[in-house]
Amino acid sequence: MTSIIPWQQRLSTGTEDIQDEVIRWYQQTRNGKGYVPDMIWGTLQTEAYATVILRRVVDFLGVPDDVPAGVAKRMERQQVLYDGEHQYEVILGEQALYTNVGGPEVMRGQMERLLRDIDLPSLTLGILAATAEVSVVPMPGFNMRGGDSVHYELVSSGVDITDPEELALHDKAFAAISNAAAYGDTAKDLITKALAFWSNG
């Protein structure tokens, strides 16, 4: 089964309410997976980075402007990384380290955050290098909420998939991406390289 809900409908009251919904998703998902090819996973975003992202969402969709409240909720959601009850496997595309969100100062802070949190017990963070060979075709990012659903964020809507056969294919795809990603010191080297780029920019 696939559920599609337009963003303008979901964000009709602003960004805060949907962030409350996302908090509940993460609190209920003890083991989650995320593949984000070209931006930073929301639960690892700095306040400055999240502010730019939500500002762009509000301006693009023309929904009520409650960006500070939405950002506060996004920061609240990040408590799942520190409560000792959750585990997340996340793969960022190397492009995510270079997609310009807010300029060099914001990006420097974001790279420093990744380097600080990469060793969290709750987090397995991989970086898919731009030159890595992956055994699946390129695909958009997605989040897997345990074994119950997969969530995509499109331009105009959010899509939730719950069909068991489709979930199994996403598991297979995530495993292929994970096998090609860099972890540990190699991942840190890629983030450090990006930090140097933004520091010299």
N, C-alpha and C positions, 0 to 999 in steps of 0.2 A: 504494500500500500504506500502511496505517495501523497503527502499533504503539501499544498502550495498556498501560502498566505502573502498577499502583497505587503511590502514594507510600509506603504502609506497607511494601510489599515492597521498594521501592528504598532506603528509609531504615531497613531492619531492623537495621542495625549503627550507625545514627547518621547525622550529616550529613557527616562527614569523607570517607567513601568516595565519596559521590556528587559532592562538590566536586572530588575527584580526577578523576572522570569528566568533569566539566564543564571542568576545566583542559585535558584532552586535546582536547575538542571545540574549544575556542577556539584552542589551539595549532595544530590541524589546519585551522582555518577562516581562511584568509588574508584573505578578504573576506566579512564578515558584515553582516547587517542586523537591526535590532530595532525593534519598535514596542511601547512600554510606556505604556498610557494613564493608569495611576493610581498607579504607584510608580516608584522610580528603578531604572534598568537595573542589574543586579547588578554589572557590571564597572565601574560608576562609583560604587558605594556606599562611603561611609566605613565605617570599622571600627565606629563606634558605631551607625550605621544598620543595617549587616548583622547586628550582634549582636541588635538588637531583632527583625529579621525572622526570623532562625534560631531565636531563643527562642520566637517565636510558633508557628513550624512544629513545634518539638519538643513544646510544650505542647498544641497542637491535635491532633496526630496520635498523641501518646503514644509516640514513638519514643525510643531511647536518647539520653540527654542528653550530647552532646559539643560543645556550642555553641562554646566557645573554639577547639577544633580545627577545626570547620567554618568559623568566621570567618577563621582563619589561612589556610586553603586558599582562601577567596574572595578574600582580599587577594593571595595568591600569583598567582591567576588574572589579576589586573589588570596583570601584567607585559607582557601582550600589547599594552597601550596604549603601551608605552615601548620596545619592542625593535626598532622600525623595520621590522618584517616583516609587520605586519598593518594592515588598514584596515577600519573599521566605520562604517556609517551607522546612526544611532540617532535615533529620534523619540520624545520624551516628550510625553504629553498634559499640558496645563497643570495638570490636576488632580494630576498626580504631584508637582508642586511644593508642593501644599497638603495632600496626604494625610498625616495626622499619624502619623508613625512615631517614637515615643520622646519627643515633646514639643519645645518651642521650641529648646532647646540642640542637640539632635541635628539638627533640621531646619536651623538656622542653619549648622552645620558642613557639612551636605550641600549647601546652596545655595552656600556658599563653594567647596566642592570642584568643583561644576559650573562656576562662573565661572573657576576656575583651569584646568580641563582642557578647556574648550570649544574652545580654539585649538590643541589637540594635532594634529600632522600626521596622526596615525593615526585621527582622529575627525572625523566630520561629524555634529554634534549639532543637531537641529531641535526646536523646541517647537511643538506643535499647540495654538494658542490655543483657549480654550473657545468662542469665538464664530466660529471658522473654519468656512467652508463646505467640506465634503469631498464629492467626487463618488462616494463609496461609502457604504453603510450602516455605522453604528457596529459595531465588532467588538472582540473581546478581543485582548489583546496577543499577539505571536508573535515568534519569533526564526528567521531564515533563515540556515542554515549553508552558505554558498556556494550552489551550485545543486543540492545533494544532498538537503536535508531542511528541513522547517519544524517547529519545536518549540513546543507549547503547554503551559502549566502550568495545570491545572484543580484544583478543590478536592481531589479524591480521587486524581488520577493525572496523569502526564505523557503527552502524546500526540505522536508523531512521524509526520510525513506525508512520504512519498517518491514518491508518484505524480506523474509529470511534468506532467500536465494541472493537477493541484491546485497544484503548485509554480508553474506559469505564472500561475495566478490570484492567488496570493499576491504574486508580483512585480508584477502589475498593481495590486493593492490597495495595496502599499507605495508604488508610484509616485504613486498618487492622494493618499495621505496626505502624501507628501513635497511634492507640489505645493502643498498647502494649509498646510504648516508654515512657521514663521518660522525664519530662520537669521541668523548673524552678529550684528550689533548689535541687531537686533530681538529675537532670542532672548535675548541678554544682558539686554535691558531687562525681559523677562518674568521672568527668573530674579532680577534685582535687585529687582524689585517683590515677589517672593515672599520674598526675604531680608529686606526691610524689614518685611513682615508678621510674620515669625517673630521679628524683632528687637524688635518692639513688642508681641509677644504675652506 
